[in-house]
Amino acid sequence: MTLLDPRANILLPSSTILQLDHEAGKTLSEVAHMQSLVSAKQARHDYFVPVSAVPLALFPPEDGGGVAVLGNDKVKISLPAFRQMAQHLEVAGLGKILEQTAKLDSTAGWRGQEARAFEAANLMLRMWTQRVSKTLRWRVCSRRINGETTRVLDGVVTESYVPLSHSEALSLAVDHFGGDSNVIEYTLTTETMRVRIADEPLKLGKPIKMIEIWNSENGHASLSFWSKLWKLICSNGMAATLQDNGRARYNHVGNMRQRVDDHLPQQLVGFRLAQGETSDLYEQSLATRIDFAPGTEVTDSKPGPVETFITEVNAKRKTRLPDRVLTNVFERGLRDETSSPYGTLAGAVDGITRVAQEESLSLQHDMENFSNAVLLDGIVRSVENRVLVAA
């Protein structure tokens, strides 16, 4: 009994649809127009159907992968959508068990009958889904797969979920930040959209104020606006943020446009405060060093003071960064030529945000928040511009 190649995709994985950086020279209005063209091609459609009434099946990749039948549409299933649906089943973690079962390259017999692993998984899937009478919103859109337009189930959310398209989110952004704002980055994936706009002119090597906008059309992120700093070094852009007074989030319920129009202008006052605070703290971090406390036994086999400090901050957090991420920060980020000098608090912050650029949007977001925790912890602990740690 063996597993199929774990890279084999029974369910469609998340993917990046479009990505532009500051070198594209786009304004917010231009990006909003680009998004409207993409949205038109996606031709999104919602079905309101009980879970028990939706035929679902998991097939090996060579047989088409996962499929669902909604109305007259036979659609492929994305991995995120399948896991959203599985959250409504009675047994926690059942969805992942079914995914792994369907990947088993084996057969099993029972009372003279044989079944392949994916057939057993589908029987289990049907047994559990037919017990769920709850009606959900099944979101279907068109996606380009291997050069062909394919209808895909890319979201399964509750009936109360209020969709806000990326085009509508960008229209709101144009209203509140101006269509001529320079776009630092525009990243559109099958799950989320993130747009970063400059809140002041770009300057090489100097942190500038930035507004970051997030949205999801299929239940993976709220509409949110973040106040951050962004530093351009060579071709790399690295971001830092203060969470206090630095974000505005709108869940996908009710009249979202009205709530944004009513509350965002006042929240922008807090945004400006957060940007100023972050800028002041980052400047202070450039002159703040991280060292071992006097009398600490230091050996070549032990991590350095910066690595030790970052590990300490990570250990105190409820949601910690994975070990592999910290290893990348230690081995590459801290000593990257675009980071501030090793041994400074700013270098620790830069090392984290540098490596963050190579990760998924969600992990990048977590890492940038973590860099903020490192910055704040270092400033609070510093005495005469020194942060002392024990090996």
C-alpha positions as CSV (number, residue, x, y, z in Angstrom):
1,M,0.0,0.0,0.0
2,T,1.7,3.2,-1.1
3,L,0.8,6.9,-1.5
4,L,0.6,8.4,-4.9
5,D,3.2,11.1,-5.6
6,P,2.3,13.7,-2.9
7,R,2.7,16.4,-5.6
8,A,-0.1,14.8,-7.6
9,N,-3.0,17.1,-7.4
10,I,-6.3,15.4,-6.8
11,L,-7.7,18.8,-5.9
12,L,-6.6,22.0,-7.6
13,P,-4.1,23.9,-5.5
14,S,-4.0,27.6,-4.9
15,S,-2.1,29.6,-7.6
16,T,-1.1,33.1,-8.5
17,I,-3.1,34.7,-11.3
18,L,-1.4,38.0,-11.7
19,Q,1.4,39.9,-10.0
20,L,3.0,43.3,-10.6
21,D,5.6,45.2,-8.6
22,H,6.5,48.9,-8.3
23,E,8.6,48.7,-11.5
24,A,5.4,48.3,-13.5
25,G,4.6,51.9,-12.7
26,K,0.8,51.4,-12.4
27,T,-1.6,53.7,-10.6
28,L,-4.5,52.5,-8.5
29,S,-7.0,53.3,-11.2
30,E,-5.0,51.3,-13.8
31,V,-4.9,48.3,-11.4
32,A,-8.6,48.6,-10.7
33,H,-9.2,48.5,-14.5
34,M,-7.0,45.4,-14.9
35,Q,-8.9,43.7,-12.1
36,S,-12.3,44.4,-13.7
37,L,-11.1,42.7,-16.9
38,V,-9.9,39.6,-14.9
39,S,-13.2,39.5,-13.0
40,A,-15.2,39.6,-16.2
41,K,-13.3,36.6,-17.5
42,Q,-13.8,34.7,-14.3
43,A,-17.6,34.8,-14.7
44,R,-18.3,34.0,-11.1
45,H,-21.6,32.3,-10.3
46,D,-23.1,31.2,-6.9
47,Y,-25.3,28.2,-6.2
48,F,-27.3,27.9,-3.0
49,V,-27.6,24.2,-2.3
50,P,-27.6,21.9,0.8
51,V,-24.4,19.9,1.2
52,S,-26.4,16.7,1.0
53,A,-27.6,17.6,-2.5
54,V,-24.2,18.2,-4.1
55,P,-22.6,15.2,-5.8
56,L,-18.8,15.3,-4.9
57,A,-16.1,12.8,-6.0
58,L,-12.4,12.5,-5.6
59,F,-10.7,10.8,-8.6
60,P,-6.9,10.2,-9.4
61,P,-5.3,13.1,-11.4
62,E,-5.3,11.0,-14.5
63,D,-9.0,10.6,-14.2
64,G,-9.7,14.3,-13.8
65,G,-9.2,14.8,-10.1
66,G,-12.0,16.1,-7.8
67,V,-15.3,17.1,-9.3
68,A,-18.6,18.5,-8.1
69,V,-22.0,18.8,-9.9
70,L,-23.8,22.1,-9.4
71,G,-26.9,22.8,-11.5
72,N,-25.8,22.0,-15.1
73,D,-22.1,22.6,-14.2
74,K,-19.7,19.7,-13.7
75,V,-16.8,21.6,-12.1
76,K,-13.3,20.8,-10.8
77,I,-12.8,21.3,-7.1
78,S,-10.1,23.4,-5.6
79,L,-8.3,22.3,-2.5
80,P,-9.3,25.3,-0.4
81,A,-13.0,24.9,-1.4
82,F,-13.0,21.3,-0.5
83,R,-11.5,22.1,2.9
84,Q,-14.1,24.8,3.5
85,M,-16.9,22.3,2.7
86,A,-15.3,19.7,5.0
87,Q,-15.5,22.1,8.0
88,H,-19.3,21.5,7.9
89,L,-19.0,17.7,8.3
90,E,-19.5,16.2,11.7
91,V,-16.0,14.9,12.2
92,A,-13.1,17.4,12.5
93,G,-10.2,16.6,10.1
94,L,-12.3,14.2,8.0
95,G,-11.6,16.2,4.8
96,K,-7.9,15.7,5.1
97,I,-8.3,12.0,5.9
98,L,-10.4,11.6,2.7
99,E,-7.8,13.5,0.7
100,Q,-5.1,11.1,1.9
101,T,-7.2,8.0,1.4
102,A,-8.0,9.0,-2.2
103,K,-4.2,9.2,-2.8
104,L,-3.5,5.7,-1.7
105,D,-2.4,3.6,-4.6
106,S,-4.1,0.4,-3.4
107,T,-7.2,-1.8,-3.3
108,A,-8.9,-3.5,-0.5
109,G,-11.4,-6.4,-0.4
110,W,-14.5,-6.9,1.7
111,R,-16.7,-9.9,1.5
112,G,-15.6,-10.8,-2.0
113,Q,-15.7,-7.2,-3.3
114,E,-12.7,-5.1,-4.1
115,A,-12.5,-1.3,-4.1
116,R,-9.8,1.1,-5.0
117,A,-8.7,3.6,-2.4
118,F,-10.4,6.6,-4.2
119,E,-13.6,4.6,-4.4
120,A,-13.6,3.9,-0.7
121,A,-12.9,7.6,0.0
122,N,-15.9,8.6,-2.2
123,L,-18.2,6.2,-0.3
124,M,-17.1,7.7,2.9
125,L,-17.5,11.2,1.5
126,R,-21.0,10.5,0.4
127,M,-21.9,8.9,3.7
128,W,-20.9,12.0,5.6
129,T,-22.1,14.7,3.2
130,Q,-25.6,13.2,3.0
131,R,-25.9,13.9,6.8
132,V,-25.5,17.6,6.3
133,S,-28.7,19.4,5.3
134,K,-27.2,22.9,5.8
135,T,-27.4,25.1,2.7
136,L,-24.2,26.7,1.6
137,R,-23.1,29.2,-1.0
138,W,-21.0,27.3,-3.6
139,R,-18.9,29.8,-5.6
140,V,-17.9,28.7,-9.1
141,C,-15.6,30.7,-11.5
142,S,-13.6,30.2,-14.7
143,R,-9.9,29.5,-14.4
144,R,-7.2,29.0,-17.0
145,I,-5.7,25.5,-16.5
146,N,-3.2,24.2,-19.0
147,G,-4.3,26.8,-21.5
148,E,-8.0,25.9,-21.3
149,T,-10.8,27.7,-19.6
150,T,-12.2,25.5,-16.9
151,R,-15.1,25.9,-14.4
152,V,-13.9,25.5,-10.9
153,L,-15.5,25.3,-7.5
154,D,-13.2,27.8,-5.7
155,G,-15.2,28.6,-2.6
156,V,-17.8,27.2,-0.2
157,V,-19.1,29.7,2.3
158,T,-22.2,30.2,4.4
159,E,-25.5,31.7,3.2
160,S,-24.8,34.8,5.3
161,Y,-21.5,35.5,3.6
162,V,-21.7,38.8,1.6
163,P,-19.4,38.7,-1.4
164,L,-17.4,41.8,-2.3
165,S,-15.6,41.5,-5.6
166,H,-12.0,42.6,-5.9
167,S,-13.2,45.2,-8.4
168,E,-15.6,46.6,-5.8
169,A,-12.8,46.6,-3.2
170,L,-10.5,48.5,-5.5
171,S,-13.3,51.0,-6.3
172,L,-13.6,51.7,-2.6
173,A,-9.8,52.2,-2.4
174,V,-9.9,54.6,-5.3
175,D,-12.6,56.6,-3.6
176,H,-10.6,56.9,-0.3
177,F,-7.0,57.0,-1.5
178,G,-7.2,58.5,-5.0
179,G,-6.9,56.8,-8.4
180,D,-3.5,58.4,-9.1
181,S,-1.9,56.6,-6.1
182,N,1.2,54.7,-7.1
183,V,0.9,50.9,-6.8
184,I,3.9,49.3,-5.1
185,E,2.5,45.8,-5.6
186,Y,-0.6,44.0,-6.9
187,T,-0.9,40.3,-6.3
188,L,-4.0,38.3,-7.3
189,T,-4.2,34.6,-6.3
190,T,-7.1,32.2,-6.5
191,E,-7.8,32.9,-2.8
192,T,-6.9,36.5,-2.1
193,M,-6.0,39.9,-3.6
194,R,-3.4,42.2,-2.0
195,V,-2.6,45.7,-3.3
196,R,0.0,48.0,-1.8
197,I,-0.1,51.7,-2.6
198,A,2.5,54.3,-1.8
199,D,1.2,56.9,0.7
200,E,4.2,59.2,-0.2
201,P,6.8,59.4,-3.0
202,L,9.2,56.4,-3.3
203,K,12.7,56.9,-2.0
204,L,15.5,54.4,-2.4
205,G,16.7,53.0,0.9
206,K,14.2,55.1,3.0
207,P,11.1,53.7,4.6
208,I,8.0,55.3,3.2
209,K,4.3,55.2,4.3
210,M,2.2,52.5,2.6
211,I,-1.4,51.4,2.6
212,E,-2.0,47.7,2.1
213,I,-5.4,46.4,0.9
214,W,-6.6,42.8,1.2
215,N,-9.8,41.1,0.0
216,S,-11.1,37.7,-0.8
217,E,-14.0,36.7,-3.0
218,N,-14.3,33.2,-1.5
219,G,-14.0,33.4,2.2
220,H,-10.3,33.4,2.9
221,A,-9.8,37.0,4.1
222,S,-11.8,40.0,5.2
223,L,-11.7,43.3,3.4
224,S,-8.9,45.1,5.3
225,F,-6.7,48.1,5.1
226,W,-3.3,48.1,6.8
227,S,-1.0,51.0,7.6
228,K,2.6,50.0,7.0
229,L,6.1,51.2,6.2
230,W,7.8,49.9,3.0
231,K,11.5,50.2,2.2
232,L,12.9,49.9,-1.3
233,I,16.4,48.5,-1.5
234,C,17.6,47.5,-5.0
235,S,14.6,45.6,-6.3
236,N,13.4,44.3,-2.9
237,G,10.6,45.9,-1.0
238,M,10.3,45.1,2.7
239,A,7.4,46.0,4.9
240,A,6.9,46.6,8.6
241,T,3.8,47.6,10.5
242,L,2.4,48.5,13.9
243,Q,-0.9,46.8,14.5
244,D,-2.2,49.3,17.1
245,N,-4.2,51.9,15.2
246,G,-2.8,50.5,12.0
247,R,-5.6,48.4,10.5
248,A,-9.3,48.5,9.5
249,R,-11.1,45.3,8.9
250,Y,-14.5,44.6,7.5
251,N,-16.0,41.2,7.6
252,H,-18.1,40.0,4.6
253,V,-21.5,40.7,6.1
254,G,-24.1,43.5,5.7
255,N,-23.6,46.6,3.6
256,M,-19.9,46.6,3.3
257,R,-19.5,49.6,1.0
258,Q,-21.6,51.7,3.4
259,R,-19.6,50.6,6.4
260,V,-16.3,51.5,4.7
261,D,-17.6,54.9,3.7
262,D,-18.9,55.6,7.2
263,H,-15.8,54.4,9.2
264,L,-12.6,54.4,7.1
265,P,-12.1,58.2,6.9
266,Q,-11.9,58.4,10.8
267,Q,-9.8,55.2,10.9
268,L,-7.2,56.8,8.6
269,V,-6.4,59.2,11.4
270,G,-5.1,56.2,13.3
271,F,-3.3,55.0,10.2
272,R,-1.2,58.1,10.0
273,L,-0.4,57.8,13.7
274,A,0.7,54.2,13.3
275,Q,2.9,55.1,10.3
276,G,4.6,57.9,12.2
277,E,5.2,55.6,15.3
278,T,6.6,52.8,13.1
279,S,8.9,55.2,11.3
280,D,10.3,56.6,14.6
281,L,10.8,53.1,16.1
282,Y,12.5,51.8,12.9
283,E,14.9,54.8,13.0
284,Q,15.7,54.0,16.6
285,S,16.3,50.3,15.7
286,L,19.0,51.2,13.3
287,A,21.1,52.4,16.3
288,T,20.0,49.6,18.6
289,R,22.4,46.6,19.0
290,I,21.6,43.1,20.1
291,D,24.4,41.5,22.2
292,F,24.9,38.7,24.7
293,A,24.7,39.7,28.3
294,P,28.1,40.1,30.1
295,G,29.3,36.8,31.4
296,T,27.4,34.8,28.9
297,E,29.3,31.7,27.8
298,V,29.5,31.9,24.0
299,T,30.6,29.0,21.7
300,D,30.7,28.6,18.0
301,S,28.1,25.8,18.2
302,K,25.5,28.2,19.8
303,P,23.3,30.6,17.8
304,G,24.4,34.2,17.7
305,P,22.7,37.0,19.8
306,V,20.4,38.1,17.0
307,E,19.2,34.5,16.3
308,T,18.8,33.9,20.1
309,F,16.7,37.1,20.4
310,I,14.4,36.3,17.4
311,T,13.9,32.7,18.8
312,E,12.9,34.2,22.2
313,V,10.3,36.5,20.7
314,N,8.9,33.7,18.5
315,A,8.6,31.4,21.6
316,K,6.4,33.9,23.4
317,R,3.9,34.2,20.6
318,K,0.6,32.3,20.4
319,T,1.1,31.6,16.7
320,R,4.8,30.9,16.0
321,L,6.7,30.9,12.8
322,P,7.7,27.4,11.6
323,D,11.3,26.3,12.3
324,R,12.1,26.2,8.5
325,V,11.2,29.8,8.2
326,L,13.4,30.8,11.1
327,T,16.2,28.8,9.6
328,N,15.9,30.7,6.3
329,V,15.9,34.0,8.2
330,F,19.0,33.0,10.2
331,E,20.9,31.6,7.2
332,R,20.0,34.1,4.5
333,G,17.9,37.0,5.7
334,L,20.0,38.4,8.5
335,R,23.1,38.6,6.3
336,D,21.4,39.5,3.0
337,E,23.0,42.6,1.4
338,T,19.7,44.4,1.5
339,S,19.3,44.0,5.3
340,S,20.6,46.5,7.8
341,P,23.9,45.4,9.5
342,Y,23.9,42.2,11.4
343,G,23.8,42.8,15.1
344,T,21.3,45.7,14.9
345,L,17.7,45.5,15.7
346,A,16.9,46.9,12.3
347,G,18.9,44.1,10.8
348,A,16.7,41.6,12.6
349,V,13.6,43.2,11.3
350,D,14.9,43.5,7.7
351,G,16.1,39.8,7.8
352,I,12.6,38.6,8.5
353,T,10.9,40.9,6.0
354,R,13.5,40.0,3.4
355,V,12.7,36.2,3.6
356,A,9.0,37.0,3.8
357,Q,9.0,38.0,0.2
358,E,9.6,34.4,-0.9
359,E,6.6,33.0,1.0
360,S,2.9,32.8,0.3
361,L,0.8,35.9,0.9
362,S,-0.7,34.6,4.1
363,L,2.7,33.5,5.5
364,Q,4.3,36.8,4.3
365,H,1.6,38.7,6.3
366,D,2.4,36.6,9.4
367,M,6.1,37.2,9.0
368,E,5.7,40.9,8.7
369,N,3.6,41.0,11.8
370,F,6.3,39.0,13.5
371,S,8.9,41.5,12.4
372,N,6.8,44.1,14.2
373,A,6.8,42.0,17.3
374,V,10.6,41.8,17.1
375,L,10.9,45.5,16.6
376,L,8.6,46.4,19.6
377,D,10.1,43.8,21.9
378,G,13.6,45.0,21.1
379,I,12.7,48.7,21.7
380,V,11.0,47.9,25.0
381,R,14.0,45.8,26.2
382,S,16.7,48.1,25.1
383,V,18.8,50.0,27.6
384,E,21.1,52.7,26.1
385,N,20.4,51.3,22.7
386,R,21.4,47.8,23.6
387,V,19.3,44.6,23.9
388,L,21.0,42.0,26.0
389,V,20.2,38.3,25.7
390,A,21.5,35.1,27.3
391,A,22.9,32.3,25.1
